[in-house]
Amino acid sequence: MTLLDYLPSLHNAAAPRIDPAIWPLTTTVDDLGRLCVGDVSLTDIADEFRTPTYVLDETDFRRRLQRYRAELPEVEIRYAAKSLLTTDIARWVAQEGAGLDVSSGGELAIALAGGMDPARIVLHGNAKPVDELSDALGFELPPGLAEPTETTSALPFEEAGSAEEAKAEESVVEDPETVH
């Protein structure tokens, strides 16, 4: 039982304030005084799935991505997979034309399974295993944000120029006048 069950007159005492900075844009209070997201009562969700439970509102997610794109048209919008990534979220991101920022092979696999274009995925971070970086190269992901390390130097990156040019660069000819 809640206080509203004991004092139903409180239902009309004040309009509920739902802060859109915290709650999804579709959050409402129904006629029974229950908090709802996308017309689904959170108490019903808690009864069915128990707590704690993550509740995502697709409409809210898409609207926020659309708002970012409208306000920042010249900026590449990327969703940070580390906040929460499922195949559905990856699909929503892809359908809204945003990019995805991943930091692990698992996140990369989920992104690809959700239909993300590899060209819109950025793999970043340090201490990546060679096999994870090789997988990223296999999918032709755009360059990430990591600095070259011993791990990345073991990868089969293609250098610009021909094999002959590379051999010519390797053989250093010393100027006899500067050698003492």
Secondary structure, DSSP 8 states (H G I E B T S, - for coil): --HHHH-GGGGGTS-----TTTS-TTEEE-TTS-EEETTEEHHHHHHHH-SS-----HHHHHHHHHHHHHH-TTS--EEEGGG---HHHHHHHHHTT-EEEE-SHHHHHHHHHTT--GGGEEE--S---HHHHHHHHHTT----S----HHHHTS----SS-HHHHHHHHS----TTT--
